[in-house]
Amino acid sequence: MQEDKIALASRNIEEVVTRQEFGNLITTGTGIGYYGTTPTGPFHIGYLVPLGKIKDLVNAGVKMKFLLADIHAYMDDRKSDWDMLKPRTEYYYQCVHFLLDKVNIEYRIGSEFQFKKEYFEKLYRISALVTISRAERAASMVTRMKEPKVSELVYPIMQAIDCDALRVNLALGGIDQRHIYMLAREYFPPLGIKPVTCVFTPLIPSLKGPEVKMSASIPESNIQVHETEQSILKKISRAYCPMKEISGTGPGINYTNPIVAIASLELIPLLGSLKVERDPSRGGDIVYNTSSVMEKDYAEGRLHPLDLKNAVGKALIDLLRPVRKYFENKHDLISTAYPEELKKGLISLP
């Protein structure tokens, strides 16, 4: 049923530009999309949101490509030094590969096509049209921008050109990517390039709550995908999870409760359901197949924070087991990609 495909493709989405274009790609089965990420810091559960959406889109008939944007990792104020790009790209690939091993996607690496003549031609042509202020706005939510480098202004222009280089008609990204993809929609027509349809997912808040950024430099704010079972359970048990609270005020989904966000945006899409085991006095065991029902129960107090935390902890352990088992025998890949982070205790070994 086409309605079922559209519902699946549309769930857990913050915004689509435009809904009509998106619906047409799904109903006609002509969608070719991509999601890109830069191999910078250790791979953590924040990345599971787009992975869940990739699975939804593939199941809805979209052909998806996963871009490991290695050059972008350097362009963003050298978040990855040049000599770290190769090991970190391999590290990211293995993380995604084991988490999406049954999902049919095509993997691409940015440096494979970003040095080609035709790529630079479009880079020059669009750069002559984009003002500095427009490039700053596009980069503001994504790159570091502490003391803006020229590379950070080129970054969003390259990301726009990636859509054309990858021959896609749909771009998937977090809502923080919006300014970049709006730049692509604005400047593609003057070059005779058809704009891509844009799909934006919500962002999950830090485990410490919405006031603290999820960051590799704050280990308690996130869970790396190869952490031990004990570490996962410990961090989930200490996570911010107020009774009945799901989101704050404002536009979009705007999650403030990280445990609810993990369940809704990651576990249910990637695992298909979430089983909550609980005492008969609190209603007994229940299986949630949709995020909306789970969120309604939580908001109305029928689902206790402790029960949800226990369920999320167990489900994360199950979901992350393949990548954790792989890295149990691949400590050398982690140590090669993140030697300084290991010294500082910012990366966890399984």
N, C-alpha and C positions, 0 to 999 in steps of 0.2 A: 504494500500500500504506500502510495506517494506521501500521504499525510503522515504515516509513521516515520518515513525517512526524514521529512522536514522537521518533525518534532524531535527526533534524535539529533539531527544536525544542529538544531537551534537551542538545545538545552544548555544551561550554564553559560550563557553568552551575555556579556555586558552590553555590547552594541554591535550592530551590523550596518555597514555602509555599502550598498543599500539592501534593504530587505527584499525588494523586488528582484534585484540581480541575483541575490543569494538563492531565493526560492526557485528562480529559473534554472540556475546551475544544478540544483538538487533534482528537480523534477525531470530535467532533460538528461541527467547523467553525464553532463559535460564538464563538471568541475575538476580542475587540476590546481591543487593548492600546495602551499609550502609553509613550513614553520622554520624559523632560523634562530639559532642561539650561538652566543660567543663562548668559546672554551676559556673561561676566566677562572673564577674561584671553584672550590669543591662542589660537586653536584649534590644538591639537596632537594628536599621534598617540594619546594616551591616550583620546581620544574615539572612536577607531576600534573599540574593543572593543564598545561598545553598538551601533555602526553595523553591525558584523558580525552581531550577534545579532538586530537588527531585520530584516536580510535573511533570516536563517534562519527567523524567525517568519513573515514574509510568505510565504516559499516553503512553509511548513508550513500555510498557510491562515488565519493570523491577520491581521485588519485592524488595521494599526498607524497610530498618530498620533504625530507628533513635536511636542512642546511646547517652544517657545522661551519660557522662563519669565522674561520681562524684569523683572517686578516683584520676583521673588525675588532677582535680581541686586543690587537696591538694598537689599532687606531684610537681606541677609547683610552687615551692617556696611558698607554702601555700597561693595561691591567694584566696582560700576559706579555712578557718580554719575547722578542723575536725567536730566541732559541728555545722557548718553552711552548711554542705554538704546536709543534708536531706531537710531543708526548701528551699535551693537554687535549688535543683533538682526538687522539686515540683513546684517552681516558673517557672523554665525553661519549664517544661512539660506543664504547663498551657498556657504559651506564644505560644509554638509551636502547641499545640492541637487546639487552637482557630484560628490560622492562617492557619492550614492545616486540618481543621476539615472534609473536603469532600475528602481528599486524603487518599487512603488506604495504611497506613504504619504500621509497627510493632514497638512499643517502647520497648527499653531495657535500663537497668541501669547497669553501669559497675560493681558495687559492687555485683551484683547478680551472677556473674560468675568469677570475678577476684580474688577470694579467694579460688577457687577450686584447687585440687591437680594437675589436668592435665594442668591447666593454668600455675601454678608455674613450672611444669616440663619443659614446652616450654620456659618459661622465663629464667630458669637456662641454658638450652641448647643453646639458642641464645646468652645470655650474655657472654658465654665462647668463642664465635666467634667474637663478635663485639669489636673493639678497642675503647679506650676512645676518640680518635680524630674523629672516625667515628660517635660515639654517640653524640659528641659535634656538629658535622656538621648537624646531623639529627635534633637536638633540637634547633639549633641556630635561626631559624625563628619563632619558636612557643613558647618556654618557655622563662622565664624572663632572665635568664643567666647573672645576674648582678654579683653575686658572686656564680658561679655554684654550686648547691647542687648535691649530688649523685642522689637524686630522679629525678632531671631534666635530667640526663643521662639515667635513667631507663625508663623515660616517653616515648621516641620514641620506645623503644623496646616493651613496653606494648601495644602501639598503633598498632604496627605491629602484635602482637599476637592477638589483638582484631579481626582482619580480620579472623583468623582461628577459634577463639572461637565462632564468630557469624555465621560461615559457609557461608561466602559470597565469590563471585568471582569478585566483583567490589567495589572499594573504592572511594567515592566522598569526595573532600576536596578543600579548597582554594589553590591557587598556593603556598602559604606559607607552605603548608603541603608536598610539593614535596619531600624534603630530607627524610622525615619519611617513606613515602610509597616506595621510591626507596630502602630504607633499607630493607623493607619487601620483595621486589622482589629479592634482592640480597641474603638474608639469608634464605628464605623459601626453595629453592631447596636442600641445604645440609641436611635439616631436612625431606626431602621427602614431602614437602607441595607445592602444585601448587601456583605460584605467582598470586596475584590479578591484575586485570586490573584497572588502575588508571585514574580518571577523575578529572581535576583541573579547578576550576572556577576563574575568575579574582576577585580582591578585589576592593571595591569602596573606593575612597579617602574621606577624612574628608570633612564635609560641609564647613570648613574654607579654603579648598584647599589642593593641594598635599603636601605642605610644613609642614602641621600640621597633626599629627597622630590622627585618630579617637579613642578617649579614653574616658572612663567613668570619668576620672578626669578633662576633658575639656568638660563641658556640651554643649557648642555651637558647638562642633565638630560632634555631633551625635544627633539622635532623638530616644528616648526610645519608645518602642512599646505601652506604655500606657499613653503617654503624652496627654495633652489636645489639642483640635482642635486649639485653639488660639496659643499655643506654637508651634505646628507643622507649622502653616502658618507663624509665626514670624521667625522661624529658616530657613525655605525654602526661604523666601523673602530676608534674609540676606546672603544666601549661595553663595559661589564662583561659578560663572557661566558665564565665558567670552564668548562673541559673537563668534560663529563658532568654538570654541575649544572643542574637544572631548577627545583627548588623546595626550600624548607626544610622543617623539621618543623612540625607543627601541623595544625589542622583545615583542610579544604577543599583547594583547589588550591595556593594560597600560592606563586605563582611568585616566584623570586628572580633568575632569569636573564631580563633584559629582551628579549634577542634571540629566545630560545625563545618567550617570551610574545607578542611581536609576530607571529612566524610562526604560532603556534597560534591566537591569539585574534583576529587581524586579517587577515593576508594570506590564509590558506587559506579562511576564511569569505567574505571579500569578493572574492577573485580566483578561488576554486574550487580552486586548487592552488598549489604552490610548486615551481618548478624549481631544483634545485641543480646548478650546473655545476662539475665537478671533474675533476682529472687522473685518467687511467685507473689510475694507481698507488694512488689512494684510492677506487677503485670505479667511476669514471666518472660520467656525469650520471645524476641520478635525479629523478623527479617525485613529490612527496608530495601525495596527494589528501585525506589525513586527518591530523589533528594527532597522533593516538595513535601512528601508525607513525613519524612524524618524531621524536617525543619519545623513543620506544623506541630508535631508532637513535642518537640523541644521547646518551642516558643510558648506553648500552652501548659508546660510543666509536666507532661505525661512521660517525658524521657529525662531521667536524672543525669546531671553532668558526669558523675562518677561512672555510671553505666556506659555512657557514650565514650568516655575516655578509655575504659577497659576494652570496648569493642574496637575503637580506632587503633589502640596500641597493638592488639592481636592481629588486626587486618593489615597494618603496616608491616609487621614482621613477616606475614605471609607474602605480601606483595613484593617486598624488597629481598626476599630470600635468594632468588637467582643471582642478582647482582652482588649480594653479600658473599655468596659461596664462591663466585668467580674471583673476587678480590681477596679472598682468604689465601689464594695461591698466587696472587699478583700484587703483592706489596711493592714489588720493584717498580711497577707502572705508577703507582701513587707516589712513591718516593722520588722518582725521576721527574714527575710533573709538578710536585709540590714540596720540594726540599725545605724551603724556608717556613712554609706553613706547618710542616711536621716538627721542626725545631721549636716553633712557638706554641705547639699544641692546638693549632687551629683546624686540624684535619684528623678524622678518626680512622683507625685501622680496624678491620673486622677481626 
